[in-house]
Amino acid sequence: MISLLFKRLLHGLLVLWVVATLTFLLLRIAPGGPFDSERKLPPEVIANLEAKYHLDEPVWQQYFRYLSAIARGDFGPSYKYLDRGVSEIIADTLPTSALLGGLAILFALLLAFPAGLLAAYFRNSLIDRLCMFVATLGISLPNFLLGAFLIWLVALQLGWLQVGRWDDGLSAILPTITLGAAPAAYLAALLRSTLIETLGEDFVRTARAKGLQESIVLVKHALRHSLIPVLTVMGPLAAALLTGSFVVEYVFAIPGMGRFFITAVTDRDYPLIMGVTLVYTALLVCTNLLVDLLYGYVDPRIRVQ
């Protein structure tokens, strides 16, 4: 176990370095600069700004300065928010995005498992077709369109909930549904297909031959062996949800990392873009490590090397 964690740690550090390098290079290669705007700034002002943020140095020197800073946990100052550093912005907004993502994951799992089990148990029936129709609709419907529809129906037409705020549990309901609907639909469809495939295995036929009820065979025998594909997609899915959906946060005016990332891209705020990208990569590495550890627990036949 210690050897596995050490290898995964080294692998994660390598991934972080590659992502940091590629992000740095792509931002430098892209046309334009962080201080370009519709209103042309005087050359003297641009020169002073570039000198302040070391953008007048050679690219290789900027790169090593950047790596040295992130190694110390310092993502640098924001070009857009002059009174705040990137580390401060991430520290203030990541908990909000993580809370929204955690609620979306919980919502997705609570919806996906019953739907997948029902569809597999009543396969080729009306219930199965209805569950898969809803799942296909949930996968196909963009979250910004679903969010706009929920705002129009629940908030504007029915007046049940308010939007544009993030101060209590009620304000998290619509964003959670919007963010968790597509993952729930995808996981339900995936669980159904893997369950149906597992139900054709020899050990399931043996359980049926012992006289066990189909529901017991499905839940106690087939379900555990069908979780491997679900766990595989849960790694990157959880990382994406925990960092928050940029679109959903923007639609519901949630003070998470999404709003800052969108403005960072449009404003070419290099440090903020790279900081948010590295945070997402770090969460992706951690969730994938957790998935690797869960493989052996779910299926003892699997031994992660």
C-alpha positions in Angstrom: 0.0 0.0 0.0 2.8 2.4 0.9 4.6 1.6 -2.4 1.4 2.2 -4.3 0.8 5.6 -2.7 4.4 6.6 -3.4 4.2 5.6 -7.0 0.9 7.4 -7.4 2.4 10.5 -5.7 5.3 10.6 -8.1 2.9 10.0 -11.0 0.7 12.9 -9.8 3.6 15.3 -9.5 4.7 14.4 -13.0 1.1 15.1 -14.3 1.0 18.4 -12.5 4.3 19.4 -14.0 3.2 18.5 -17.5 -0.1 20.3 -17.1 1.7 23.4 -15.7 4.2 23.4 -18.6 1.6 23.0 -21.3 -0.7 25.6 -19.8 2.1 28.1 -19.5 3.3 27.5 -23.1 -0.2 27.6 -24.6 -1.0 30.9 -22.9 2.2 32.4 -24.2 1.7 31.1 -27.7 -1.9 32.4 -28.0 -2.2 35.7 -29.8 -2.8 38.8 -27.8 -1.7 39.7 -24.3 -3.2 40.3 -20.8 -3.2 44.0 -21.2 -4.7 44.2 -24.6 -8.1 45.9 -24.6 -10.5 47.8 -26.9 -9.1 51.0 -25.5 -5.4 51.1 -26.5 -3.1 51.8 -23.6 0.0 54.0 -24.1 3.2 52.0 -24.8 4.8 53.4 -21.6 1.9 52.0 -19.5 2.1 48.6 -21.1 5.8 48.5 -20.6 5.5 49.4 -16.9 2.8 46.7 -16.4 4.9 44.0 -18.2 7.9 45.0 -16.0 5.8 44.8 -12.9 4.7 41.2 -13.6 8.0 40.2 -15.2 6.4 39.7 -18.6 9.3 41.6 -20.2 11.7 38.8 -19.3 12.6 35.9 -21.7 10.0 33.1 -21.8 12.3 30.6 -20.3 13.0 32.9 -17.3 9.3 33.4 -16.8 8.8 29.7 -16.9 11.3 28.9 -14.2 10.1 31.8 -12.1 6.6 30.4 -12.4 7.6 26.8 -11.4 9.6 28.1 -8.5 6.5 30.1 -7.3 4.0 27.2 -7.5 6.5 24.9 -5.8 6.1 27.2 -2.8 2.3 27.2 -3.1 2.3 30.8 -4.6 0.3 31.2 -7.8 1.2 34.8 -8.1 -0.9 38.0 -8.3 -4.0 38.3 -10.5 -3.8 40.7 -13.4 -7.5 41.5 -13.2 -8.1 41.7 -9.4 -5.1 43.9 -8.5 -5.8 43.8 -4.7 -6.0 39.9 -4.6 -3.6 37.1 -5.2 -4.6 33.9 -7.1 -4.1 31.8 -4.0 -6.4 34.0 -2.0 -9.1 33.9 -4.8 -8.9 30.1 -4.9 -9.0 29.8 -1.1 -12.1 31.9 -1.1 -14.0 30.3 -4.0 -12.9 26.6 -3.9 -15.0 25.8 -0.8 -18.1 27.1 -2.5 -17.4 25.2 -5.7 -16.6 22.0 -3.7 -19.8 22.3 -1.7 -21.9 22.6 -4.9 -19.9 19.8 -6.5 -20.4 17.5 -3.4 -24.1 18.1 -3.4 -24.3 17.4 -7.1 -22.3 14.1 -6.6 -24.7 13.1 -3.8 -27.7 14.0 -5.9 -26.4 12.1 -8.9 -25.7 8.9 -6.9 -29.0 9.0 -5.1 -30.8 9.3 -8.4 -28.6 7.0 -10.5 -28.5 3.9 -8.4 -32.2 3.4 -7.9 -32.8 4.3 -11.6 -30.1 1.9 -12.8 -31.3 -0.9 -10.5 -34.9 -0.5 -11.6 -34.0 -0.4 -15.3 -31.9 -3.6 -14.9 -34.5 -5.4 -12.8 -37.4 -4.6 -15.2 -35.2 -4.7 -18.3 -37.1 -4.5 -21.7 -40.2 -3.3 -19.8 -42.0 0.0 -19.8 -40.1 1.0 -16.6 -36.8 0.3 -18.3 -37.7 2.3 -21.4 -39.0 5.2 -19.3 -35.8 5.3 -17.1 -33.6 5.2 -20.2 -35.6 7.9 -21.9 -35.2 10.2 -19.0 -31.5 9.2 -18.8 -31.0 10.0 -22.5 -32.8 13.3 -22.1 -30.6 14.2 -19.1 -27.4 13.4 -21.0 -28.5 15.3 -24.1 -29.8 18.4 -22.4 -27.1 21.1 -21.8 -26.8 22.2 -18.2 -27.1 25.9 -19.1 -30.4 25.1 -20.8 -31.7 23.0 -17.9 -30.6 25.8 -15.5 -32.4 28.5 -17.5 -35.6 26.3 -17.6 -35.5 25.6 -13.9 -35.1 29.4 -13.2 -38.0 30.2 -15.4 -40.3 27.5 -14.1 -39.5 27.2 -10.4 -38.3 30.7 -9.6 -40.2 33.0 -12.0 -43.4 31.1 -12.8 -44.1 29.2 -9.5 -42.2 31.4 -7.2 -41.0 28.5 -5.0 -37.3 29.4 -4.8 -35.1 32.5 -5.3 -32.1 32.5 -7.5 -29.0 34.7 -7.7 -28.1 34.0 -4.1 -26.0 31.6 -2.1 -26.8 32.0 1.6 -28.9 29.0 2.6 -29.8 25.5 1.8 -32.7 26.4 -0.5 -30.5 28.5 -2.7 -28.5 25.3 -3.5 -31.4 23.2 -4.7 -31.7 24.4 -8.3 -27.9 24.6 -9.0 -27.5 21.1 -7.5 -30.2 19.6 -9.8 -28.7 21.4 -12.8 -25.2 20.3 -12.1 -26.0 16.7 -11.0 -28.7 15.8 -13.7 -26.3 14.9 -16.5 -24.0 12.8 -14.3 -27.0 11.1 -12.7 -28.4 10.2 -16.1 -25.0 8.9 -17.4 -24.3 6.8 -14.3 -27.8 5.3 -14.4 -27.4 4.2 -18.0 -23.9 2.9 -17.3 -25.0 1.0 -14.2 -28.0 -0.5 -16.1 -25.8 -1.8 -18.9 -23.1 -3.3 -16.6 -25.8 -4.9 -14.4 -27.5 -6.6 -17.4 -24.1 -7.9 -18.6 -23.2 -9.2 -15.1 -26.6 -10.9 -14.7 -25.5 -13.2 -17.5 -22.4 -14.4 -15.6 -22.0 -17.9 -14.3 -21.9 -16.9 -10.6 -25.3 -15.2 -11.0 -26.8 -18.3 -12.6 -25.5 -20.3 -9.6 -27.2 -17.8 -7.2 -30.4 -18.2 -9.1 -30.1 -22.0 -9.0 -29.9 -21.8 -5.2 -33.5 -20.4 -5.3 -32.6 -16.8 -4.4 -35.0 -14.1 -5.4 -34.1 -12.0 -8.4 -34.0 -8.8 -6.3 -31.5 -10.4 -3.9 -29.4 -11.7 -6.8 -29.4 -8.2 -8.3 -28.5 -6.3 -5.2 -26.2 -8.7 -3.2 -24.4 -10.4 -6.1 -24.6 -8.5 -9.3 -24.4 -5.0 -8.1 -20.9 -5.2 -6.4 -19.3 -6.7 -9.5 -20.9 -4.0 -11.7 -19.4 -1.1 -9.9 -16.0 -1.2 -11.6 -17.0 0.8 -14.7 -19.0 3.2 -12.4 -15.9 3.8 -10.2 -13.8 4.3 -13.3 -15.9 7.3 -14.5 -16.4 8.6 -11.0 -12.8 9.7 -10.7 -12.7 12.5 -13.4 -16.4 13.1 -12.9 -16.0 13.9 -9.2 -13.0 16.1 -9.9 -15.0 18.1 -12.4 -18.0 18.5 -10.1 -15.9 19.4 -7.0 -14.2 22.2 -8.8 -17.7 23.4 -9.8 -19.3 23.8 -13.2 -18.2 27.1 -14.6 -21.4 27.5 -16.6 -23.7 26.5 -13.8 -22.0 28.9 -11.4 -22.3 31.7 -13.9 -26.0 31.0 -14.7 -26.9 31.0 -11.0 -24.4 33.8 -9.9 -22.7 31.5 -7.5 -19.5 33.0 -6.0 -17.3 30.0 -6.9 -14.3 29.5 -9.1 -16.3 29.4 -12.3 -17.0 33.1 -12.4 -13.4 33.9 -11.9 -12.2 31.4 -14.4 -14.5 32.7 -17.1 -13.3 36.3 -16.5 -9.7 35.1 -16.3 -10.0 33.6 -19.8 -11.6 36.6 -21.4 -9.1 39.0 -19.6 -6.1 36.7 -20.3 -5.3 36.6 -16.6 -2.5 34.1 -16.9 -1.8 33.4 -13.2 -5.5 32.8 -12.4 -6.0 30.5 -15.4 -3.0 28.5 -14.5 -3.9 28.4 -10.8 -7.5 27.1 -11.4 -6.2 24.6 -14.0 -3.6 23.2 -11.5 -6.3 22.9 -8.8 -8.5 20.9 -11.1 -5.6 18.7 -12.1 -4.7 18.0 -8.4 -8.3 17.0 -7.6 -8.3 14.8 -10.7 -5.1 13.0 -9.5 -6.5 12.6 -6.0 -9.9 11.2 -7.1 -8.2 8.8 -9.5 -6.0 7.6 -6.7 -9.1 7.0 -4.5 -10.7 5.1 -7.3 -7.6 2.8 -7.7 -7.8 2.1 -4.0 -11.5 1.3 -4.1 -11.0 -1.2 -7.0 -9.6 -3.8 -4.7 -12.3 -3.3 -2.1 -15.2 -3.6 -4.6 -13.6 -6.6 -6.4 -11.0 -8.6 -4.5 -9.9 -10.2 -7.7 -8.3 -6.9 -8.7 -4.9 -6.0 -7.2 -3.6 -2.6 -8.1 0.1 -2.8 -8.8 
